[in-house]
Amino acid sequence: MKTSEKEWTLELNIGFKGKANPVPVILSSESNAIKVTAKWFKSYESCYSKASDDELPF
C-alpha cells in the first residue's frame, strides 16, 4: 500500500485463541482473523509552527 508523508496506515490481523474463554491476539497471518485497518491523515500542518494556543482550530 503506497502512503505519503501526510498519511499513516496501520493494519492488524486479530484472531481469538482458546475455547472456554477466547482471548483476542494479534496474528501474523490472515487465516481465521479479522483484518482491521486504520488510516490517519495529517492536517493543520502549518498551524502547529505558526499559531499560538489561542489560534489552534481545536
C-alpha positions as a printed NumPy array, in Angstrom:
array([[  0.   ,   0.   ,   0.   ],
       [  1.512,   3.343,  -1.043],
       [  1.446,   6.141,   1.53 ],
       [  2.719,   9.7  ,   1.547],
       [  4.241,  11.814,   4.315],
       [  0.769,  13.18 ,   5.107],
       [ -0.782,   9.74 ,   5.562],
       [ -0.225,   6.909,   8.041],
       [ -1.777,   3.429,   7.842],
       [ -1.885,   0.586,  10.382],
       [ -3.159,  -2.904,   9.554],
       [ -3.695,  -5.622,  12.187],
       [ -4.913,  -9.211,  11.954],
       [ -6.842, -10.091,  15.109],
       [ -7.817, -13.638,  15.996],
       [ -9.036, -15.472,  19.091],
       [ -7.183, -18.21 ,  20.989],
       [ -8.786, -20.55 ,  23.494],
       [-12.099, -22.395,  23.581],
       [-13.641, -21.75 ,  27.024],
       [-12.595, -18.094,  27.285],
       [-11.334, -16.833,  23.897],
       [ -8.647, -14.169,  24.15 ],
       [ -8.03 , -11.683,  21.284],
       [ -4.474, -11.857,  19.893],
       [ -2.577, -10.149,  17.061],
       [ -1.713, -12.673,  14.34 ],
       [  0.955, -12.6  ,  11.649],
       [ -1.218, -14.385,   9.063],
       [ -4.681, -13.613,   7.742],
       [ -6.26 , -17.072,   8.109],
       [ -9.22 , -17.119,  10.507],
       [ -8.582, -13.499,  11.502],
       [-10.37 , -10.178,  11.413],
       [ -8.351,  -7.614,   9.458],
       [ -8.505,  -4.117,  10.979],
       [ -7.194,  -1.148,   9.007],
       [ -6.833,   2.363,  10.403],
       [ -5.689,   5.355,   8.356],
       [ -4.726,   8.828,   9.606],
       [ -4.244,  11.957,   7.544],
       [ -2.056,  14.841,   8.657],
       [ -3.89 ,  18.166,   8.772],
       [ -3.29 ,  21.663,  10.092],
       [  0.409,  21.152,   9.442],
       [  1.246,  24.859,   9.243],
       [ -0.708,  25.949,  12.326],
       [  1.489,  23.968,  14.746],
       [  4.598,  26.007,  13.996],
       [  2.993,  29.437,  13.497],
       [ -0.14 ,  29.641,  15.665],
       [ -0.371,  30.254,  19.378],
       [ -2.571,  28.056,  21.575],
       [ -5.45 ,  30.549,  21.195],
       [ -5.439,  30.238,  17.396],
       [ -5.478,  26.431,  17.021],
       [ -8.705,  25.117,  15.436],
       [ -9.345,  22.57 ,  18.203]])
